[in-house]
Each structure stands twice: as structure tokens, then as C-alpha cells.
């Protein structure tokens, strides 16, 4: 392999045009071999993978750790079980709303600029859940926690494809998927232990304090986690060298490209029958399981 690697030597999704819709590179824009995430050492790639799997697991646990405490929450706020269950429903609703914005944003502006602020807000709004004085505050904060936690499930999957070649992706994605499915299993176990062990009508608040503490510790990893999206890496390298590395197709700004990218999933959901039917089926399964 040559001393430098062009973006055109990587898979199709990271070549001259981004999936977000039209960012191109000038011919001279290249990354050195050591700068291409595919060429990182296996130790480094697995370390990044494990961190994202832990984040994924924590967000998934956060959805279901709430369920054993629903009765206590209903008693605390003097509401029905159905109303108290909204805390779970709105968390999952946040899962569906967040990726509509954050996934295309990561394809235009990069992974790290999306992951860091959203994870910080995911941690912060856990405090709102733990300190909620009424059911309205709790439900709103749960929705925001789910929304800002969603990149750990969606954008993180893009990070896996950034650092692992297609023929190497199986085991890392298997671990990532296992983390996503293990979270909802572990959550009720942990939440039930918290609710029973503390023997207090307010013990349910620890179902949010504990995820807050663990998520805060995991957030320290963002101090060293690198950017992995090659388009963003090339742009940063060019900017550091004082060059204009990228131009938007048709003279469009990144903001304009982002607006198009945000609307594309909704357009597909409404006008593509296959996407609509599969989405409805998965939603039904998620609702009953």
C-alpha cells in the first residue's frame, strides 16, 4: 500500500460523495495510511468497539430499568399505572425521534460532534428524572433521555462500519447487537433489585441515579475517543493545512445538505411501502415484547 490512502480507496459509502448527499473531495485530498480508521491496530479498534457497546448497553438498560418501579411511581405521584407507564413509552418514542436528526447529522458533520453533546444531555436529563416532582416532569425528561441516548444505538453502528472492513465487521457488530438485546433483559432485574432492596416509596429514584452515575463515568471516554468518519477526518486535515478540501455539490452548504438528509427518511417512510410495512411490523413486535 502507498504512503497515503485516498478516500476513493475505501468502501462505497465513504468514497467521493457522502451518503448524506453530495459532499465531494478535491483530487489532492488524502489520508495517510495511519490516519485511516480501517488501518488502526486491532487493539485500538476493539477498544473503541467495546466502549460503544457499553454505551449501547447502558442506553438499553435505561429503557427497562424503569419498569419494576412503575407501581411506586404511580403511588408517589398519585396517578394510574397507565399514566406512570408513559415514562417507558416516551423513552422509546425518543428512540424513534432522535435518529431522524442525529443519524443524517453524523453523515454531514461527523460522528464525534454528534455523540459528545447528545451523550452529555443523556446524562444530564437523568438528573431530571431522579429529581422529578410530578409525573409531567418525569415523562418529559424520559422522552429527552431516550432522544439523546438514541445515537448510542444508531450513530454508533455507523462508527462500527467506519473502523471495521466489511469482511471484519461480523464479530464487532455481533457484540454490538448483543449489547442492545441484553440491556432490556438486565434492566428489569436491576430495577427490581433497587425497588425491593431499598424498601422505600422513593426508591424508584435510584433507578435513575444509578444510570446517571454509570453513564457519567462512561462519558469520560469521550476525552480520548477519536473521530472515525473519513470525510470529516479529511476535511479537518485540509482545514489544518489551510486548504478548502471539500465543496458541496451544486454550491450547496452543509446546512442545506443536512436539511435534505433529514427529510429523506420521512419521505421513504411515507412513500416506500416496503419501508412502511417493515417499520410497522417492527414497531408492533417492540410494543408487545
Secondary structure, DSSP 8 states (H G I E B T S, - for coil): --SEEEGGGS-GGGSSS-TTT-EEE-TT-EEEGGGSGGGS-HHHHHHHHHHHHHHHHHHHHHHHTTGGGHHHHHHHHT--HHHHTHHHHHHHHHHHHHHHHHHHHHHHH-SHHHHHHHHHHHHHHHHHHHT-SSHHHHHHHHHHHHHHHGGGTTHHHHHHHHHS-GGGHHHHHHHHHHHHHHHHHHHHHHHHHHHHHS-STTGGGHHHHHHHHHHHHHHGGGGT-----HHHHHHHHHHHTT---EEEGGG--HHHHHHHHHHHHHHHHHH-HHHHHHHHHHHHHHHH-
